[in-house]
Amino acid sequence: MTKTVSIFVPAYNEEKNIKKLLEQILNQKQKNYMLEKILVVSDASTDKTDQMVLSLHSPLIELVSNTERKGKWFGFTIAQKKLTSDYIISLDADITILCPTFFSEMVKTLESKDITSPKIIPYPPKTLLQKIFATGWNIATQIYKNNLPYTELMLCHGRCIGTTNILFTKIIWQPTFGTDAFMYLWAKKNNYAFQQTPSLIQFYLPISIKDFSLQTQRACLVRKKMHLFFGDFSEKTYTHIRLSYYIYPIFLSLCKHPLLTLGYIFVRIKSIGLKEKQDNVLWHIASSTK
């Protein structure tokens, strides 16, 4: 029997990209699955997100519009109640799917595993700052690559996560940002298996130091939040990375791109002083990555 798939798209002020993403979802080649539903939860968007969704007039798309911002985690609780397919795949609304068989590849992974995320690459940088951020992205990728189990945590990212229905419906959500880390840690603590899917999606790099700072700050605060929910299990996953893991990737980057690497080090130091007070549930959006 053909497996069914539902797509969950949490959205907040995503008018620039959400229609294109939904079209990409609808145009996927359904080799080993049947698309059952696309659920968009608009978290009190103040732009034309809702209008962009409704303009497609697809019977597969259901739009839920929150009257006030509640956070991405709350969208997942709505999805738990509304989606009953064999596999549930959540997608951030500001990404681009690069493969016409993207969901088929995700389903292939989920036939033997419980939770998966695809590979991600940034859009080609256009500005000097984006080139600096792209350099940092490459350095970070090399640092995390050989640092299990932290590698898996980094590979399971919020831009796209697919799970079996069994896992998806069992997750007991807590009010928090960092939903990707929460899903991964909940799954691993309950003995569910993760594996990366080789298909690719693209995401936007920030165009300002302020937005870059928001992203790096989020990573630090998420670790603290996850410790509240998962205690020592979280800390065992967030293992301290050995100093040697930093040295070689940074040295290699300095040899290949000395100015961009020095620029990235400068930006990281500068971003430390740009901390913003954040809500315990809602995260201030890095608007330039949309």
Beta strands, then each sheet from edge to edge (+ up, - down):
strand 1: 3-11
strand 2: 33-42
strand 3: 61-65
strand 4: 87-91
strand 5: 96-97
strand 6: 115-116
strand 7: 118-122
strand 8: 160-164
strand 9: 197-203
sheet 1: 3+ 2+ 1+ 4+ 8- 6+
sheet 2: 5+ 9- 7-
end
